[in-house]
Amino acid sequence: MATTFDLILTGGTVVNHDGEGRRDIGVKAGRIARIGDRAQASAGETIDCNRLHNLPGVAASHVNL
């Protein structure tokens, strides 16, 4: 059975503690639910992130001084 997310960010380069690689990000209720290959998942909205870098957690910790 396929997992359902509210949003899937597909094809982006994810940079996190596991290193850098092409991965998908599944989002549920405004939070990252899973990072990896979401080929078998469905979502209400899908955003193509090809040629973009995704930095999970960085936006929440960003501060302008």
PDB file of N, CA, C and O in Angstrom:
ATOM      1  N   MET A   1       0.835  -1.176   0.000  1.00  0.00           N
ATOM      2  CA  MET A   1       0.000   0.000   0.000  1.00  0.00           C
ATOM      3  C   MET A   1       0.882   1.243   0.000  1.00  0.00           C
ATOM      4  O   MET A   1       1.850   1.325   0.756  1.00  0.00           O
ATOM      5  N   ALA A   2       0.550   2.196  -0.838  1.00  0.00           N
ATOM      6  CA  ALA A   2       1.344   3.415  -0.970  1.00  0.00           C
ATOM      7  C   ALA A   2       1.083   4.361   0.199  1.00  0.00           C
ATOM      8  O   ALA A   2      -0.035   4.464   0.703  1.00  0.00           O
ATOM      9  N   THR A   3       2.133   5.039   0.611  1.00  0.00           N
ATOM     10  CA  THR A   3       2.026   6.052   1.649  1.00  0.00           C
ATOM     11  C   THR A   3       1.461   7.328   1.036  1.00  0.00           C
ATOM     12  O   THR A   3       1.786   7.664  -0.103  1.00  0.00           O
ATOM     13  N   THR A   4       0.623   8.037   1.777  1.00  0.00           N
ATOM     14  CA  THR A   4       0.054   9.287   1.297  1.00  0.00           C
ATOM     15  C   THR A   4       0.601  10.451   2.118  1.00  0.00           C
ATOM     16  O   THR A   4       0.588  10.423   3.348  1.00  0.00           O
ATOM     17  N   PHE A   5       1.080  11.470   1.415  1.00  0.00           N
ATOM     18  CA  PHE A   5       1.590  12.686   2.042  1.00  0.00           C
ATOM     19  C   PHE A   5       0.740  13.866   1.587  1.00  0.00           C
ATOM     20  O   PHE A   5       0.016  13.773   0.596  1.00  0.00           O
ATOM     21  N   ASP A   6       0.832  14.968   2.310  1.00  0.00           N
ATOM     22  CA  ASP A   6       0.177  16.202   1.875  1.00  0.00           C
ATOM     23  C   ASP A   6       0.948  16.822   0.716  1.00  0.00           C
ATOM     24  O   ASP A   6       0.363  17.398  -0.201  1.00  0.00           O
ATOM     25  N   LEU A   7       2.276  16.692   0.776  1.00  0.00           N
ATOM     26  CA  LEU A   7       3.168  17.308  -0.210  1.00  0.00           C
ATOM     27  C   LEU A   7       4.380  16.421  -0.407  1.00  0.00           C
ATOM     28  O   LEU A   7       4.908  15.857   0.552  1.00  0.00           O
ATOM     29  N   ILE A   8       4.824  16.294  -1.654  1.00  0.00           N
ATOM     30  CA  ILE A   8       6.089  15.614  -1.938  1.00  0.00           C
ATOM     31  C   ILE A   8       6.952  16.557  -2.769  1.00  0.00           C
ATOM     32  O   ILE A   8       6.519  17.068  -3.802  1.00  0.00           O
ATOM     33  N   LEU A   9       8.177  16.777  -2.303  1.00  0.00           N
ATOM     34  CA  LEU A   9       9.190  17.530  -3.046  1.00  0.00           C
ATOM     35  C   LEU A   9      10.048  16.490  -3.752  1.00  0.00           C
ATOM     36  O   LEU A   9      10.759  15.731  -3.094  1.00  0.00           O
ATOM     37  N   THR A  10       9.995  16.441  -5.083  1.00  0.00           N
ATOM     38  CA  THR A  10      10.657  15.370  -5.818  1.00  0.00           C
ATOM     39  C   THR A  10      11.905  15.841  -6.552  1.00  0.00           C
ATOM     40  O   THR A  10      11.982  16.978  -7.017  1.00  0.00           O
ATOM     41  N   GLY A  11      12.880  14.943  -6.645  1.00  0.00           N
ATOM     42  CA  GLY A  11      14.027  15.137  -7.518  1.00  0.00           C
ATOM     43  C   GLY A  11      15.052  16.154  -7.090  1.00  0.00           C
ATOM     44  O   GLY A  11      15.952  16.474  -7.867  1.00  0.00           O
ATOM     45  N   GLY A  12      14.950  16.675  -5.883  1.00  0.00           N
ATOM     46  CA  GLY A  12      15.919  17.672  -5.428  1.00  0.00           C
ATOM     47  C   GLY A  12      17.151  17.024  -4.822  1.00  0.00           C
ATOM     48  O   GLY A  12      17.140  15.842  -4.478  1.00  0.00           O
ATOM     49  N   THR A  13      18.203  17.799  -4.695  1.00  0.00           N
ATOM     50  CA  THR A  13      19.404  17.344  -4.012  1.00  0.00           C
ATOM     51  C   THR A  13      19.258  17.689  -2.541  1.00  0.00           C
ATOM     52  O   THR A  13      19.222  18.864  -2.177  1.00  0.00           O
ATOM     53  N   VAL A  14      19.175  16.677  -1.698  1.00  0.00           N
ATOM     54  CA  VAL A  14      19.015  16.872  -0.260  1.00  0.00           C
ATOM     55  C   VAL A  14      20.396  16.855   0.386  1.00  0.00           C
ATOM     56  O   VAL A  14      21.207  15.967   0.123  1.00  0.00           O
ATOM     57  N   VAL A  15      20.649  17.844   1.233  1.00  0.00           N
ATOM     58  CA  VAL A  15      21.898  17.915   1.991  1.00  0.00           C
ATOM     59  C   VAL A  15      21.519  17.824   3.466  1.00  0.00           C
ATOM     60  O   VAL A  15      20.855  18.712   4.000  1.00  0.00           O
ATOM     61  N   ASN A  16      21.948  16.737   4.125  1.00  0.00           N
ATOM     62  CA  ASN A  16      21.676  16.560   5.553  1.00  0.00           C
ATOM     63  C   ASN A  16      22.784  15.728   6.189  1.00  0.00           C
ATOM     64  O   ASN A  16      23.847  15.555   5.591  1.00  0.00           O
ATOM     65  N   HIS A  17      22.550  15.215   7.388  1.00  0.00           N
ATOM     66  CA  HIS A  17      23.571  14.446   8.103  1.00  0.00           C
ATOM     67  C   HIS A  17      23.990  13.173   7.364  1.00  0.00           C
ATOM     68  O   HIS A  17      25.057  12.629   7.649  1.00  0.00           O
ATOM     69  N   ASP A  18      23.183  12.689   6.430  1.00  0.00           N
ATOM     70  CA  ASP A  18      23.523  11.505   5.636  1.00  0.00           C
ATOM     71  C   ASP A  18      24.387  11.844   4.427  1.00  0.00           C
ATOM     72  O   ASP A  18      24.799  10.952   3.684  1.00  0.00           O
ATOM     73  N   GLY A  19      24.663  13.143   4.228  1.00  0.00           N
ATOM     74  CA  GLY A  19      25.437  13.574   3.068  1.00  0.00           C
ATOM     75  C   GLY A  19      24.551  14.265   2.050  1.00  0.00           C
ATOM     76  O   GLY A  19      23.498  14.807   2.385  1.00  0.00           O
ATOM     77  N   GLU A  20      24.988  14.239   0.813  1.00  0.00           N
ATOM     78  CA  GLU A  20      24.288  14.921  -0.273  1.00  0.00           C
ATOM     79  C   GLU A  20      23.858  13.896  -1.310  1.00  0.00           C
ATOM     80  O   GLU A  20      24.651  13.048  -1.717  1.00  0.00           O
ATOM     81  N   GLY A  21      22.610  13.972  -1.736  1.00  0.00           N
ATOM     82  CA  GLY A  21      22.124  13.038  -2.745  1.00  0.00           C
ATOM     83  C   GLY A  21      20.745  13.412  -3.236  1.00  0.00           C
ATOM     84  O   GLY A  21      20.041  14.208  -2.614  1.00  0.00           O
ATOM     85  N   ARG A  22      20.370  12.837  -4.346  1.00  0.00           N
ATOM     86  CA  ARG A  22      19.060  13.098  -4.942  1.00  0.00           C
ATOM     87  C   ARG A  22      18.023  12.263  -4.190  1.00  0.00           C
ATOM     88  O   ARG A  22      18.045  11.033  -4.225  1.00  0.00           O
ATOM     89  N   ARG A  23      17.120  12.962  -3.515  1.00  0.00           N
ATOM     90  CA  ARG A  23      16.099  12.288  -2.713  1.00  0.00           C
ATOM     91  C   ARG A  23      14.787  13.061  -2.793  1.00  0.00           C
ATOM     92  O   ARG A  23      14.763  14.227  -3.189  1.00  0.00           O
ATOM     93  N   ASP A  24      13.721  12.410  -2.421  1.00  0.00           N
ATOM     94  CA  ASP A  24      12.412  13.047  -2.328  1.00  0.00           C
ATOM     95  C   ASP A  24      12.112  13.306  -0.854  1.00  0.00           C
ATOM     96  O   ASP A  24      12.636  12.624   0.027  1.00  0.00           O
ATOM     97  N   ILE A  25      11.263  14.300  -0.599  1.00  0.00           N
ATOM     98  CA  ILE A  25      10.861  14.633   0.767  1.00  0.00           C
ATOM     99  C   ILE A  25       9.341  14.558   0.847  1.00  0.00           C
ATOM    100  O   ILE A  25       8.639  15.231   0.092  1.00  0.00           O
ATOM    101  N   GLY A  26       8.837  13.736   1.767  1.00  0.00           N
ATOM    102  CA  GLY A  26       7.402  13.631   2.000  1.00  0.00           C
ATOM    103  C   GLY A  26       7.012  14.466   3.207  1.00  0.00           C
ATOM    104  O   GLY A  26       7.636  14.359   4.262  1.00  0.00           O
ATOM    105  N   VAL A  27       5.982  15.300   3.062  1.00  0.00           N
ATOM    106  CA  VAL A  27       5.540  16.200   4.130  1.00  0.00           C
ATOM    107  C   VAL A  27       4.102  15.860   4.518  1.00  0.00           C
ATOM    108  O   VAL A  27       3.235  15.705   3.658  1.00  0.00           O
ATOM    109  N   LYS A  28       3.860  15.745   5.835  1.00  0.00           N
ATOM    110  CA  LYS A  28       2.515  15.527   6.385  1.00  0.00           C
ATOM    111  C   LYS A  28       2.289  16.540   7.494  1.00  0.00           C
ATOM    112  O   LYS A  28       3.154  16.723   8.351  1.00  0.00           O
ATOM    113  N   ALA A  29       1.149  17.194   7.488  1.00  0.00           N
ATOM    114  CA  ALA A  29       0.764  18.147   8.537  1.00  0.00           C
ATOM    115  C   ALA A  29       1.841  19.213   8.766  1.00  0.00           C
ATOM    116  O   ALA A  29       2.084  19.623   9.901  1.00  0.00           O
ATOM    117  N   GLY A  30       2.481  19.656   7.681  1.00  0.00           N
ATOM    118  CA  GLY A  30       3.466  20.729   7.775  1.00  0.00           C
ATOM    119  C   GLY A  30       4.833  20.318   8.285  1.00  0.00           C
ATOM    120  O   GLY A  30       5.683  21.177   8.517  1.00  0.00           O
ATOM    121  N   ARG A  31       5.066  19.030   8.463  1.00  0.00           N
ATOM    122  CA  ARG A  31       6.358  18.533   8.956  1.00  0.00           C
ATOM    123  C   ARG A  31       6.922  17.476   8.009  1.00  0.00           C
ATOM    124  O   ARG A  31       6.179  16.739   7.361  1.00  0.00           O
ATOM    125  N   ILE A  32       8.234  17.420   7.944  1.00  0.00           N
ATOM    126  CA  ILE A  32       8.881  16.388   7.132  1.00  0.00           C
ATOM    127  C   ILE A  32       8.585  15.035   7.763  1.00  0.00           C
ATOM    128  O   ILE A  32       8.919  14.796   8.924  1.00  0.00           O
ATOM    129  N   ALA A  33       7.958  14.155   6.996  1.00  0.00           N
ATOM    130  CA  ALA A  33       7.598  12.831   7.494  1.00  0.00           C
ATOM    131  C   ALA A  33       8.597  11.767   7.047  1.00  0.00           C
ATOM    132  O   ALA A  33       8.824  10.789   7.759  1.00  0.00           O
ATOM    133  N   ARG A  34       9.198  11.956   5.865  1.00  0.00           N
ATOM    134  CA  ARG A  34      10.144  10.962   5.360  1.00  0.00           C
ATOM    135  C   ARG A  34      11.010  11.567   4.272  1.00  0.00           C
ATOM    136  O   ARG A  34      10.554  12.385   3.474  1.00  0.00           O
ATOM    137  N   ILE A  35      12.274  11.148   4.256  1.00  0.00           N
ATOM    138  CA  ILE A  35      13.214  11.548   3.208  1.00  0.00           C
ATOM    139  C   ILE A  35      13.712  10.275   2.551  1.00  0.00           C
ATOM    140  O   ILE A  35      14.135   9.346   3.239  1.00  0.00           O
ATOM    141  N   GLY A  36      13.666  10.221   1.229  1.00  0.00           N
ATOM    142  CA  GLY A  36      14.120   9.042   0.497  1.00  0.00           C
ATOM    143  C   GLY A  36      13.419   8.950  -0.836  1.00  0.00           C
ATOM    144  O   GLY A  36      12.982   9.962  -1.384  1.00  0.00           O
ATOM    145  N   ASP A  37      13.306   7.737  -1.367  1.00  0.00           N
ATOM    146  CA  ASP A  37      12.640   7.511  -2.647  1.00  0.00           C
ATOM    147  C   ASP A  37      11.144   7.375  -2.414  1.00  0.00           C
ATOM    148  O   ASP A  37      10.704   6.410  -1.788  1.00  0.00           O
ATOM    149  N   ARG A  38      10.368   8.306  -2.894  1.00  0.00           N
ATOM    150  CA  ARG A  38       8.916   8.306  -2.698  1.00  0.00           C
ATOM    151  C   ARG A  38       8.189   7.868  -3.960  1.00  0.00           C
ATOM    152  O   ARG A  38       7.042   8.266  -4.164  1.00  0.00           O
ATOM    153  N   ALA A  39       8.806   7.071  -4.804  1.00  0.00           N
ATOM    154  CA  ALA A  39       8.213   6.661  -6.079  1.00  0.00           C
ATOM    155  C   ALA A  39       6.857   5.977  -5.893  1.00  0.00           C
ATOM    156  O   ALA A  39       5.981   6.113  -6.747  1.00  0.00           O
ATOM    157  N   GLN A  40       6.672   5.255  -4.806  1.00  0.00           N
ATOM    158  CA  GLN A  40       5.421   4.531  -4.562  1.00  0.00           C
ATOM    159  C   GLN A  40       4.439   5.335  -3.713  1.00  0.00           C
ATOM    160  O   GLN A  40       3.393   4.809  -3.333  1.00  0.00           O
ATOM    161  N   ALA A  41       4.746   6.588  -3.408  1.00  0.00           N
ATOM    162  CA  ALA A  41       3.884   7.414  -2.563  1.00  0.00           C
ATOM    163  C   ALA A  41       2.985   8.305  -3.410  1.00  0.00           C
ATOM    164  O   ALA A  41       3.254   8.545  -4.587  1.00  0.00           O
ATOM    165  N   SER A  42       1.919   8.786  -2.792  1.00  0.00           N
ATOM    166  CA  SER A  42       1.040   9.750  -3.445  1.00  0.00           C
ATOM    167  C   SER A  42       0.915  10.976  -2.549  1.00  0.00           C
ATOM    168  O   SER A  42       1.204  10.917  -1.354  1.00  0.00           O
ATOM    169  N   ALA A  43       0.480  12.091  -3.142  1.00  0.00           N
ATOM    170  CA  ALA A  43       0.355  13.332  -2.373  1.00  0.00           C
ATOM    171  C   ALA A  43      -0.704  14.227  -2.984  1.00  0.00           C
ATOM    172  O   ALA A  43      -1.024  14.123  -4.168  1.00  0.00           O
ATOM    173  N   GLY A  44      -1.246  15.116  -2.147  1.00  0.00           N
ATOM    174  CA  GLY A  44      -2.188  16.105  -2.637  1.00  0.00           C
ATOM    175  C   GLY A  44      -1.521  17.096  -3.572  1.00  0.00           C
ATOM    176  O   GLY A  44      -2.149  17.611  -4.496  1.00  0.00           O
ATOM    177  N   GLU A  45      -0.234  17.362  -3.325  1.00  0.00           N
ATOM    178  CA  GLU A  45       0.540  18.283  -4.167  1.00  0.00           C
ATOM    179  C   GLU A  45       1.955  17.745  -4.318  1.00  0.00           C
ATOM    180  O   GLU A  45       2.533  17.218  -3.368  1.00  0.00           O
ATOM    181  N   THR A  46       2.501  17.880  -5.510  1.00  0.00           N
ATOM    182  CA  THR A  46       3.878  17.475  -5.789  1.00  0.00           C
ATOM    183  C   THR A  46       4.606  18.648  -6.423  1.00  0.00           C
ATOM    184  O   THR A  46       4.094  19.284  -7.344  1.00  0.00           O
ATOM    185  N   ILE A  47       5.811  18.930  -5.921  1.00  0.00           N
ATOM    186  CA  ILE A  47       6.629  20.014  -6.468  1.00  0.00           C
ATOM    187  C   ILE A  47       7.914  19.416  -7.020  1.00  0.00           C
ATOM    188  O   ILE A  47       8.626  18.703  -6.313  1.00  0.00           O
ATOM    189  N   ASP A  48       8.211  19.705  -8.280  1.00  0.00           N
ATOM    190  CA  ASP A  48       9.438  19.239  -8.926  1.00  0.00           C
ATOM    191  C   ASP A  48      10.596  20.116  -8.464  1.00  0.00           C
ATOM    192  O   ASP A  48      10.614  21.316  -8.740  1.00  0.00           O
ATOM    193  N   CYS A  49      11.552  19.532  -7.769  1.00  0.00           N
ATOM    194  CA  CYS A  49      12.708  20.269  -7.248  1.00  0.00           C
ATOM    195  C   CYS A  49      13.981  19.948  -8.025  1.00  0.00           C
ATOM    196  O   CYS A  49      15.084  20.160  -7.520  1.00  0.00           O
ATOM    197  N   ASN A  50      13.839  19.443  -9.241  1.00  0.00           N
ATOM    198  CA  ASN A  50      14.989  19.149 -10.080  1.00  0.00           C
ATOM    199  C   ASN A  50      15.865  20.392 -10.198  1.00  0.00           C
ATOM    200  O   ASN A  50      15.352  21.490 -10.411  1.00  0.00           O
ATOM    201  N   ARG A  51      17.169  20.231 -10.063  1.00  0.00           N
ATOM    202  CA  ARG A  51      18.162  21.314 -10.134  1.00  0.00           C
ATOM    203  C   ARG A  51      18.110  22.259  -8.930  1.00  0.00           C
ATOM    204  O   ARG A  51      18.673  23.352  -8.977  1.00  0.00           O
ATOM    205  N   LEU A  52      17.432  21.840  -7.845  1.00  0.00           N
ATOM    206  CA  LEU A  52      17.373  22.636  -6.624  1.00  0.00           C
ATOM    207  C   LEU A  52      17.972  21.843  -5.467  1.00  0.00           C
ATOM    208  O   LEU A  52      17.973  20.613  -5.480  1.00  0.00           O
ATOM    209  N   HIS A  53      18.480  22.558  -4.471  1.00  0.00           N
ATOM    210  CA  HIS A  53      18.992  21.930  -3.256  1.00  0.00           C
ATOM    211  C   HIS A  53      17.969  22.103  -2.139  1.00  0.00           C
ATOM    212  O   HIS A  53      17.420  23.189  -1.955  1.00  0.00           O
ATOM    213  N   ASN A  54      17.718  21.035  -1.401  1.00  0.00           N
ATOM    214  CA  ASN A  54      16.830  21.064  -0.243  1.00  0.00           C
ATOM    215  C   ASN A  54      17.678  20.843   1.002  1.00  0.00           C
ATOM    216  O   ASN A  54      18.454  19.890   1.075  1.00  0.00           O
ATOM    217  N   LEU A  55      17.524  21.725   1.973  1.00  0.00           N
ATOM    218  CA  LEU A  55      18.285  21.660   3.214  1.00  0.00           C
ATOM    219  C   LEU A  55      17.303  21.501   4.378  1.00  0.00           C
ATOM    220  O   LEU A  55      16.943  22.491   5.015  1.00  0.00           O
ATOM    221  N   PRO A  56      16.864  20.270   4.665  1.00  0.00           N
ATOM    222  CA  PRO A  56      15.869  20.059   5.715  1.00  0.00           C
ATOM    223  C   PRO A  56      16.320  20.636   7.056  1.00  0.00           C
ATOM    224  O   PRO A  56      17.429  20.367   7.518  1.00  0.00           O
ATOM    225  N   GLY A  57      15.446  21.433   7.674  1.00  0.00           N
ATOM    226  CA  GLY A  57      15.739  22.005   8.983  1.00  0.00           C
ATOM    227  C   GLY A  57      16.414  23.354   8.958  1.00  0.00           C
ATOM    228  O   GLY A  57      16.400  24.055   9.970  1.00  0.00           O
ATOM    229  N   VAL A  58      17.001  23.746   7.850  1.00  0.00           N
ATOM    230  CA  VAL A  58      17.735  25.011   7.799  1.00  0.00           C
ATOM    231  C   VAL A  58      16.793  26.201   7.853  1.00  0.00           C
ATOM    232  O   VAL A  58      17.095  27.184   8.531  1.00  0.00           O
ATOM    233  N   ALA A  59      15.672  26.146   7.169  1.00  0.00           N
ATOM    234  CA  ALA A  59      14.740  27.282   7.149  1.00  0.00           C
ATOM    235  C   ALA A  59      14.233  27.595   8.552  1.00  0.00           C
ATOM    236  O   ALA A  59      14.078  28.764   8.904  1.00  0.00           O
ATOM    237  N   ALA A  60      13.973  26.572   9.352  1.00  0.00           N
ATOM    238  CA  ALA A  60      13.460  26.781  10.706  1.00  0.00           C
ATOM    239  C   ALA A  60      14.507  27.407  11.622  1.00  0.00           C
ATOM    240  O   ALA A  60      14.154  28.075  12.594  1.00  0.00           O
ATOM    241  N   SER A  61      15.782  27.201  11.327  1.00  0.00           N
ATOM    242  CA  SER A  61      16.831  27.736  12.196  1.00  0.00           C
ATOM    243  C   SER A  61      17.435  29.028  11.659  1.00  0.00           C
ATOM    244  O   SER A  61      18.348  29.577  12.275  1.00  0.00           O
ATOM    245  N   HIS A  62      16.949  29.522  10.531  1.00  0.00           N
ATOM    246  CA  HIS A  62      17.495  30.731   9.919  1.00  0.00           C
ATOM    247  C   HIS A  62      17.102  31.973  10.715  1.00  0.00           C
ATOM    248  O   HIS A  62      15.939  32.139  11.083  1.00  0.00           O
ATOM    249  N   VAL A  63      18.078  32.844  10.977  1.00  0.00           N
ATOM    250  CA  VAL A  63      17.830  34.080  11.727  1.00  0.00           C
ATOM    251  C   VAL A  63      18.527  35.228  11.027  1.00  0.00           C
ATOM    252  O   VAL A  63      19.687  35.104  10.632  1.00  0.00           O
ATOM    253  N   ASN A  64      17.831  36.345  10.870  1.00  0.00           N
ATOM    254  CA  ASN A  64      18.450  37.569  10.350  1.00  0.00           C
ATOM    255  C   ASN A  64      18.860  38.443  11.524  1.00  0.00           C
ATOM    256  O   ASN A  64      18.040  38.757  12.386  1.00  0.00           O
ATOM    257  N   LEU A  65      20.112  38.831  11.559  1.00  0.00           N
ATOM    258  CA  LEU A  65      20.588  39.707  12.640  1.00  0.00           C
ATOM    259  C   LEU A  65      20.830  41.096  12.116  1.00  0.00           C
ATOM    260  O   LEU A  65      21.233  41.980  12.873  1.00  0.00           O
TER     261      LEU A  65
END
